[in-house]
Amino acid sequence: MHNAELYQKSNTMQKRDAQQCLEEYAKKIKWKNDGDTIIDIGCGDGSVTSSILKKFLPYNYKRLVGCDISERMVQFANEHHATEHTSFAVLDIEGNLPDQMRENFDHAFSFYTLHWIKHQETAFTNIYRLLAKGGDCLLIFLGHMPVFDVYRILARSARWSYWLRDVDRFVSPYHDSQDPEKEIKRIMTTIGFTSVEVKCTQKSFIYTSVEALKKAVNAVNPFRMPAELQEDFLEDYVKIVRDMQLIDHVNNNINHVNIRTNYNLLIVFGKK
Ligand SMILES: C[S@@+](CC[C@H](N)C(=O)[O-])C[C@H]1O[C@@H](n2cnc3c(N)ncnc32)[C@H](O)[C@@H]1O
């Protein structure tokens, strides 16, 4: 998923969830009001950073840095969303933090990214290190999500097993978890976070056409495969969704469908 053009056209669900989460949680955040510094981890194309997160920041914030592991995403974000106080930089939240970033931010946000991270302790430790003393973080990411079941089913098929051989890298570490709230709280409090709140919320999103579903799946498809296989992959993806009986025909109309996605979104708040 490095295609920013594609992603920005098909991230309606991610945008809706970021907006709803900020509406509910932004009031918990203690703004300094004399120039806060903010980081958005896994900013992707930068549209959530600049069109959603920014609306909730104090008007006089000092610096907003969006960061992402993907150079292509960061380049796109800089080209389309950089301003005097907003910039985008490459950063792997699961890697070594550059010294100059440590303790540099009053607030860390992350939307729809941390479920991509296998070493959760490393990512949470890095978030802690990014924060200045008294700083806070608000993070949203996926727990259980049917998309991951579809990936696993496809990975077991003869046709796709080769291309999806690293499927487990792309399934949320909390997809199978019985008590993700407890697991995350434990990780964060061990690191030193205080006032930790973790909420596993049930969400639902409806795609109103097979095309819309395919676009959304394609926009976040993490598997490297030749371009000429991508349409077949999406076709087979939809077949599995159909087998899982997640496609309803509205008023028995063959072309008018609702495709339900019920999933768990983890909303995490913590202070340093
Ligand atoms: C689904 S996008 C979310 C983009 C944006 N936050 C939004 O809500 O629309 C997930 C992003 O996380 C980035 N990402 C994945 N692993 C990462 C890592 N280890 N460090 C930083 N970013 C990462 C991906 O490159 C991708 O742009």
The ligand as a MOL file (V3000), in Angstrom:
LIG
                    3D

  0  0  0     0  0            999 V3000
M  V30 BEGIN CTAB
M  V30 COUNTS 27 29 0 0 0
M  V30 BEGIN ATOM
M  V30 1 C -4.0160 2.5590 6.3730 0
M  V30 2 S -2.7220 3.7700 6.2720 0 CHG=1
M  V30 3 C -3.3400 5.0010 7.3520 0
M  V30 4 C -3.0440 6.3870 6.8410 0
M  V30 5 C -3.6920 7.5230 7.6170 0
M  V30 6 N -3.2450 7.5780 8.9910 0
M  V30 7 C -5.2000 7.4230 7.5680 0
M  V30 8 O -5.8230 7.2350 8.6220 0
M  V30 9 O -5.7800 7.5370 6.4860 0 CHG=-1
M  V30 10 C -1.4230 3.0210 7.2260 0
M  V30 11 C -0.0910 3.7060 7.0280 0
M  V30 12 O 0.8430 3.1920 7.9860 0
M  V30 13 C 2.1160 3.1850 7.3820 0
M  V30 14 N 3.0000 2.2860 8.1410 0
M  V30 15 C 3.0220 0.9420 8.1410 0
M  V30 16 N 3.9960 0.4890 8.9390 0
M  V30 17 C 4.6040 1.5680 9.4720 0
M  V30 18 C 5.7040 1.7570 10.3590 0
M  V30 19 N 6.3740 0.7040 10.8550 0
M  V30 20 N 6.0740 3.0140 10.6990 0
M  V30 21 C 5.4060 4.0810 10.1870 0
M  V30 22 N 4.3650 3.9660 9.3230 0
M  V30 23 C 3.9640 2.7340 8.9780 0
M  V30 24 C 1.8340 2.7180 5.9520 0
M  V30 25 O 2.8970 3.0480 5.0670 0
M  V30 26 C 0.5380 3.4590 5.6490 0
M  V30 27 O 0.7620 4.6830 4.9990 0
M  V30 END ATOM
M  V30 BEGIN BOND
M  V30 1 1 1 2
M  V30 2 1 2 3
M  V30 3 1 2 10
M  V30 4 1 3 4
M  V30 5 1 4 5
M  V30 6 1 5 6
M  V30 7 1 5 7
M  V30 8 2 7 8
M  V30 9 1 7 9
M  V30 10 1 10 11
M  V30 11 1 11 12
M  V30 12 1 11 26
M  V30 13 1 12 13
M  V30 14 1 13 14
M  V30 15 1 13 24
M  V30 16 1 14 15
M  V30 17 1 14 23
M  V30 18 2 15 16
M  V30 19 1 16 17
M  V30 20 1 17 18
M  V30 21 2 17 23
M  V30 22 1 18 19
M  V30 23 2 18 20
M  V30 24 1 20 21
M  V30 25 2 21 22
M  V30 26 1 22 23
M  V30 27 1 24 25
M  V30 28 1 24 26
M  V30 29 1 26 27
M  V30 END BOND
M  V30 END CTAB
M  END
